[in-house]
Amino acid sequence: MRTVGIIANPASGKDIRRLVAHGSVFDNNEKVNIVRRLLLGLDAVGVERVLIMPDRFGIGLQALDQLALKLDATILELRPRFNQEDSRRAAEMMVAAGVRCLVTLGGDGTNRIVAKASGDVPIMSISTGTNNVFPVMIEGTIAGLAAGLVACGEAAAAVFRAPRIDVWLEGNQQDGDETRRDLALVDAVFYAEPFIASRAIWDEAKIRDIILTRAEPGNIGLSAVGAHLLAGEYPPDHGLYLRVAPGGRTVLAPIAPGLMRPVSVAEHRLLPPGEELVIRHTEACVLALDGEREIEMKPGTAIHLRINPNGPYVVDARKAIAVAAKAGKFIG
């Protein structure tokens, strides 16, 4: 059955960067409207079934209210915990249920969580977060058409593989700690704070190291530091390592909405696919993944990182629609 899963994060677009920077609030009522338009786009190209993640705000339920559809749309039978794990568990259940495409509403952090469970199922990401590099700003109807075309097998050429950063922290066997593994889609950042706290990062003076999967000019967030340094010129599939310390080259970059900051880059080098990088600091740090603090590290803790070109499958919406149009999909 031609099935699509929808994961709309009600918490995206609401973090502390509305206070410390100038990020705009992304209203959940607008997410409801996006999902409505998304469903209509999916319906128009022949999707038969849609599974929607439940959430505290009821985005899916409100989107379906009095909406006339030919497809069968239901709320996923998931007992929500109202945290980021809901997105991962929903993706896992949807993949098991046979979805052919996952549509996300969120930021880099939401997509990172979904990518942990997406497997070979492509992601059509709609940006509703703060520092968005992985998801794209796209109208919901267009995203629905593109995701639907992929789910119906009519736009396979529009699916590509995005890189990721594999991250692992080796546990202490004597203490019975297991190796912790994680990933990032855009950036991994060592930040001189001992606690996760508010999760977001915004103080450039506390940044120690930045590892990037991409450095494209025009992006916001810490990937902009690499983009402004290299002017976007680096080999395909390569990542970038930046060591931030006083006395380096000063790079002015938008590290958050409206937050232009000078970042002193003492060292940088390209990271070819598969090369392992090991970083440890003598001070307590947290490791932020895709803009959110995730791992607290004691002094001397070794973190292993590697650029992996075989990250999640992603839908190029414009290409999907172009492929379908060329095949006469929209001609009566």
N, C-alpha and C positions, 0 to 999 in steps of 0.2 A: 504494500500500500504506500502511496506517495504521501509521506508524513514529514511534518516539520515541527521542531520544538522551539518554544519561545521562552527565554529567560530574561525577565525584566527586573533589574535590581532597584528596589524602592529607595535604597540608601545612597545611590550614586548621585553625584552633583550636590552633596550637602556637607562635605567635610570642613575641617577647621580653616582651610584656605579661603573660606568666605570671610574670615576674621583677620588673618595675617596677610592675605593678598587681596585680590579683587575678583575672585571667582564668583560667577553668577550662580544662583540657586536654580537647579533644574526641577521644576514642579512635577509632582507625581500625577497631577491631572493631565499635564501635557504628555506624560508617558502613556496614560490611558488612551489619549487621542492618537499617539503614534501606533500603539498596538492595534487600534481599530483600523487605521489605514493599512497597516501591515497585513492584517487578516484579509482585507478586501483585495489587496494585491495578490496574496497567496491564492485566494479563491478564483481570481480571474484567469490564472494560468493552469488550473486543474489540480491543485493540491487537494487530496481527499481527507486528510486528517491532520489536526494540529493539537499538540499537547502544550499546555501553558503552566509554568511554575506558579504555585500559590505563594502569596506574600501577605504581609501584615496590612498593607493598604488595599489589597484586592484589585490590583491593576487588571489582571485577566478577567475577573468577574465583571468589573465595570465596563471593560472594552466590549465584552460579549453582549451586554444588556441591550436588547431590542435591535441587535445587528442581524440582518438577514443574510445568511450564508448558505451556500450549497455544501460546503465541506463540514465535516464533523469536528467541532472544537470543544475540547474538554480540559478541565483543570487536572493537572497531574496528581495522582494519589500519593502525595508526599506530606508527611507531617513536618511542617517547618519549625526550625529552631530559631529563626529570625536572626541569623548571622551569615557570614560569607560562605559557610559550608553548605547552605541551602542551594547555592548556585552549582557547586560541584556535584552534590547528590542528585540534583535535578538533571544535570547533564548526563550523569552516569545512568540514571533510570531511562532517560530519553533514548540514549544510544542503545541500551538493552532492548528498548521497545521498537527499535528499527527506524528511528528518524533518519532522514537523508540529508537534513541540513539543520543547523542550530542557529537561531537568531538571538542575538544578545542586545539588551539595552543597558549600557553601563559605560564605565571608563576602562582604562588599562587594567586596573585591579580586578574588575569583574571578569574580563576576558581571560586574565591569567588563571583565575580559579576554574573557569569553564574549560580552558585548554588542558587542565590536568585530567579531564575525563572525556574529552571529545573524541579521542582516538582518531579514526580515519574519517570521521564525519566533519564536513566543512562548516566553518563559522561565518555567518553574515553579521558583522558587528555594526551597531548603530550607536553613535557617540551620545551619551547622556551624562558624562562624568566631568572631571576637572582638567587635568593634564592628559589630554587624549592624543596618543600617537598611533596605537594599534587600531582602535575603532575609528570609523569615519563619520563625518557629518553628512547625513543623507536623509532625504525625505522618506517617511515610512512606507508610502505606496511603492516607491522605486525599490526599496529594500525588499519588500514583499514580493514584487515581481521577480527580482533576481534570485532570491532564496527559493521561490517556487519553481523557477526554471531549472535550477540545479537539482532540486528534489525530484523533478519530473524527468530528469535525465536529458535535458535539452540544452545544457550549458556547461558541460564538463570542462570545456576549454577555458572557462573563466575561473577555475579553481587552481590556486597555487599554494605552495608551502611556505609559511613564514618561518624565520629562524627563531631560536629561543636560547636562553642561557640556562644550562644545567647547573644546579647548585647543590653541593652536599657538604655536610658538616659531620666529620667522623666522631662517633661517640667514644666515650671512655669505657673500655671493656671491663675494667675493674669495678667501675660503678654501675655496670649493667646498662649503660646508655647505648641506644641503637643509633646507627648512622641516620641522620635526618637528610632527606632529599627534598628539593623544591625546584622551582623554575621561575624565570622571568621572561617576558615577551619583548620588553624594550630596554629596561635598565636595572642594574643591581648596584646599590650605592652603600658604601660604608660610611656611617654617620656617627659622630662622636657624642652619643647619648647612651646612658646605661639602660634605659627603659623604652619599651614600645610606646607607651603613653598615647598621644593623640594620633599616632600612625603617620600622618603626613610629614614631609620634610620641606623646609623652606629657608633655613638659615645656612647660607653658603659657607660661613666660617666653620661650621661643624662637619662639612663634607671632607672625607679623606680620599676615597677612591670611587671612580665611576666606571662601570663596565657596560657597554652599549651593544645592542644587536644592530642598530642603525644610527645614522647621523645625517638625517636629511634636512636641509634648510627649509624653514617654514614651520617646523614643529615647535611645540611648547614643552617646557619641562627640561630635565637635565640632559636629554638627548640634544637639545639646542646648543649646549656647550660644545659637544663634539662637532655638530654641524657647522657652527660659526668658526671653529678652529680649522677644520679641513675643507670648508666650503663645499661639502658634499662629495668630495673626490676621494673615493676609496674603492678597493676591489669588491666585486659582488661576493656575497656570502661571508665576508669578513666582519668581525666585530671590532670594537675599539676600547682600549684601556686608557684611562686618564688618572694620573696621580695629582691630587690637589694639595698644594702646599704653598706657603709664602715664598715670594721671590721668583715665581714662574711667569709665564706669559699670561697677561690679563685678557680674559675673554668675556665680553659683555653678552649676556644671554637672558632670555625670558624664562626663568626657572619655575614660574607660576604665573597665572593670569595677572597682568599689570605689574609684575615683580621683576624688573630688569636689574640684574645683579652682576658685578664683576667677579669672575671666578679665576683664581690664579692656578694655572695648569703647569706644574713643575716637570711633568713627564707625560708622554703619550706614545702609544704604539699600536699598530694593527694586530688583531688576533685572528689568525687563520682558523677555519673550521677544525674542531677536534683538539686544538691546543689547550692544555690544562694550565690554569692560572691558580696559584696558591697564595692567599693573602692572610696575614695575621698582624695584629696591632698590639702594642704594649698597653694600650688604654682600653677601657670598656667601650664597646660600640654596639650599635644595632645594624643589622643588614636590612636595607629597604629594597623591596622587590616591586618594580613597576609603580614607584611612588609611595608605597606604604611600608612602614616599618614592620618587619615580620619576625626576625630572629635576634634575640639578645645574645651577645657574645662576651664572655669573660676575657680579661687580658690574656693574650697568647693563644687564643682560639684560632685554629687554622680553618679557613673556608676555601673549598675547591670550587672553581668555576670553569665552564667550558662553553664555547660557542657551538651550538648544534644547529645545522641548517635544516634538520628534519623536525621542525616544530609543527604547530597545528596547521591544518588545511584551512584556507581562507577564500571567501568569495569576492571576486572583483565585480561589483554590481554593474558598472558601466559596460564591462566586457560581456557579462552574461546577457544583458539586454541587446547589445550589438550582435552577438552570435545568434540570438533568437530572431531578431529582426531580419538578419541576412537570410535566415532559413524560412522567412515568410510567416513566422508565428503570429504576427499581429495583423495579417492581411486576411480579410474575409472572403 
